[in-house]
Amino acid sequence: MLKTFLDIVVPTVGAFGAMFFALVKMPFRIRRENHDKLLNLLESVEKPQSAPIRLLRFRDYLGNSSAGLTALQLLLALPDSVAALERYRFTGGRQQILRATSAGFVLRPSANNAFKRFLLSCRYFLLYLLFVTLLVLLPALTQWGLQQLGVLITPHSLSYLPNARITDGWQLLFPGLLFIIIMFSLAYLTFRQLARAGNLSSERAFYRYYQRAREEQRCREVLRQMRTVLRRT
C-alpha cells in the first residue's frame, strides 16, 4: 500500500515541482534573452555592419517583423539610447498611436490629443467587455437551446429527454464544431483587446519619455552653443 502511494505521489509532486520551477525561472530566462538581443543589436551598431543586419537584430529584439530602421535611428539619436531601446521594446514596435518619421516620433491624427486617446482607450475597454460578455452568455444560451431540443449536456454525460428532437450524437457534430470555433475566436479577440490596450499604455508612456528626452537634448545643445560663444568672446 505504501509503495503504491509513493509510486503515485512522488511522480506527481516531482511534476508539479518541475512545473513550478519552470514558471519561476521563465521571467529570468526571458529577461536574459532580451539582454542578449540588446547586446547583439548594440554590437551591430557600434561596428559598421550593414543596414539589413541591424534591421534584423532590431526586429528580433522587438519581436516584430515589420519594424523599420527609421525607429532605430531615432532611438539611437537620443542621449541615452540604451534606455530608449529598452522603453521602446515594451511597445513591441507596433505603433498603434505612434508614427516614426524623419522628424521624430509623432502621434497619429486619431490620437494626437488626450481626449482622442481617452476615446480610444474606452473603445478597447468596451470591446473587451463585449467579448467577455459573449464568452459568458454563449455557453448558457447554447445549453438552453439544446434543452429546448431535448438534449441535456452535463460535464460527465450527454442524455436525451423523452421528447428530444435530436436523438443521435452525430447530429451535434457540426453545431459542436461551430461552437468551439466561435468560442476560440472570442477568446482570441478578448486577449487581443487586452494586448492592444496594454500596448496603447506602453506607447503613451514611451511618447512622454521621448518628449522629455528630446527637450533635454535641445537644452544640452543650446547650453553647448552658449558655452562655445562665451569661449570665443
Contacts in CASP RR format, 6 or more apart in sequence:
PFRMAT RR
TARGET T0000
AUTHOR 0000-0000-0000
METHOD contacts of the structure
MODEL  1
MLKTFLDIVVPTVGAFGAMFFALVKMPFRIRRENHDKLLNLLESVEKPQS
APIRLLRFRDYLGNSSAGLTALQLLLALPDSVAALERYRFTGGRQQILRA
TSAGFVLRPSANNAFKRFLLSCRYFLLYLLFVTLLVLLPALTQWGLQQLG
VLITPHSLSYLPNARITDGWQLLFPGLLFIIIMFSLAYLTFRQLARAGNL
SSERAFYRYYQRAREEQRCREVLRQMRTVLRRT
34 61 0 8 1.000
34 89 0 8 1.000
37 57 0 8 1.000
37 60 0 8 1.000
37 61 0 8 1.000
38 61 0 8 1.000
38 82 0 8 1.000
38 85 0 8 1.000
38 86 0 8 1.000
40 57 0 8 1.000
40 60 0 8 1.000
40 61 0 8 1.000
41 54 0 8 1.000
41 57 0 8 1.000
41 58 0 8 1.000
41 60 0 8 1.000
41 61 0 8 1.000
41 85 0 8 1.000
42 82 0 8 1.000
44 53 0 8 1.000
44 54 0 8 1.000
44 57 0 8 1.000
45 54 0 8 1.000
45 76 0 8 1.000
51 69 0 8 1.000
54 69 0 8 1.000
54 72 0 8 1.000
55 67 0 8 1.000
55 68 0 8 1.000
55 69 0 8 1.000
55 72 0 8 1.000
58 67 0 8 1.000
58 68 0 8 1.000
58 69 0 8 1.000
58 71 0 8 1.000
58 72 0 8 1.000
59 65 0 8 1.000
59 66 0 8 1.000
59 67 0 8 1.000
59 68 0 8 1.000
61 85 0 8 1.000
61 89 0 8 1.000
62 88 0 8 1.000
62 89 0 8 1.000
62 92 0 8 1.000
62 93 0 8 1.000
63 92 0 8 1.000
64 92 0 8 1.000
64 93 0 8 1.000
64 94 0 8 1.000
67 92 0 8 1.000
67 93 0 8 1.000
68 100 0 8 1.000
70 100 0 8 1.000
70 101 0 8 1.000
70 102 0 8 1.000
71 88 0 8 1.000
71 93 0 8 1.000
71 95 0 8 1.000
71 100 0 8 1.000
71 105 0 8 1.000
74 100 0 8 1.000
74 104 0 8 1.000
74 105 0 8 1.000
75 81 0 8 1.000
75 84 0 8 1.000
75 85 0 8 1.000
75 88 0 8 1.000
76 84 0 8 1.000
78 84 0 8 1.000
78 210 0 8 1.000
78 213 0 8 1.000
78 214 0 8 1.000
78 217 0 8 1.000
79 213 0 8 1.000
79 216 0 8 1.000
79 217 0 8 1.000
79 220 0 8 1.000
80 213 0 8 1.000
84 209 0 8 1.000
84 210 0 8 1.000
84 213 0 8 1.000
87 205 0 8 1.000
87 206 0 8 1.000
87 209 0 8 1.000
88 206 0 8 1.000
90 202 0 8 1.000
90 205 0 8 1.000
90 206 0 8 1.000
91 98 0 8 1.000
91 199 0 8 1.000
91 202 0 8 1.000
91 203 0 8 1.000
91 206 0 8 1.000
92 199 0 8 1.000
92 202 0 8 1.000
94 199 0 8 1.000
94 203 0 8 1.000
95 203 0 8 1.000
96 108 0 8 1.000
96 111 0 8 1.000
96 196 0 8 1.000
96 199 0 8 1.000
96 200 0 8 1.000
96 203 0 8 1.000
97 107 0 8 1.000
97 108 0 8 1.000
97 110 0 8 1.000
97 111 0 8 1.000
97 117 0 8 1.000
97 120 0 8 1.000
97 200 0 8 1.000
97 203 0 8 1.000
97 204 0 8 1.000
97 207 0 8 1.000
98 105 0 8 1.000
98 106 0 8 1.000
98 107 0 8 1.000
98 108 0 8 1.000
98 203 0 8 1.000
98 206 0 8 1.000
98 207 0 8 1.000
99 105 0 8 1.000
99 106 0 8 1.000
99 107 0 8 1.000
99 108 0 8 1.000
105 206 0 8 1.000
105 207 0 8 1.000
105 210 0 8 1.000
107 207 0 8 1.000
110 116 0 8 1.000
110 120 0 8 1.000
111 117 0 8 1.000
111 120 0 8 1.000
117 200 0 8 1.000
117 204 0 8 1.000
120 200 0 8 1.000
121 197 0 8 1.000
121 200 0 8 1.000
124 193 0 8 1.000
124 196 0 8 1.000
124 197 0 8 1.000
124 200 0 8 1.000
125 197 0 8 1.000
127 189 0 8 1.000
127 193 0 8 1.000
128 190 0 8 1.000
128 193 0 8 1.000
128 194 0 8 1.000
128 197 0 8 1.000
131 186 0 8 1.000
131 189 0 8 1.000
131 190 0 8 1.000
131 193 0 8 1.000
132 190 0 8 1.000
134 186 0 8 1.000
135 183 0 8 1.000
135 186 0 8 1.000
135 187 0 8 1.000
135 190 0 8 1.000
138 179 0 8 1.000
138 182 0 8 1.000
138 183 0 8 1.000
138 186 0 8 1.000
139 183 0 8 1.000
142 179 0 8 1.000
143 153 0 8 1.000
146 152 0 8 1.000
146 153 0 8 1.000
146 166 0 8 1.000
147 161 0 8 1.000
149 164 0 8 1.000
149 165 0 8 1.000
149 166 0 8 1.000
150 160 0 8 1.000
150 161 0 8 1.000
150 163 0 8 1.000
150 164 0 8 1.000
150 165 0 8 1.000
150 166 0 8 1.000
151 158 0 8 1.000
151 159 0 8 1.000
151 160 0 8 1.000
151 161 0 8 1.000
151 164 0 8 1.000
151 166 0 8 1.000
151 172 0 8 1.000
152 158 0 8 1.000
152 159 0 8 1.000
152 160 0 8 1.000
152 161 0 8 1.000
158 169 0 8 1.000
160 166 0 8 1.000
160 167 0 8 1.000
166 172 0 8 1.000
END
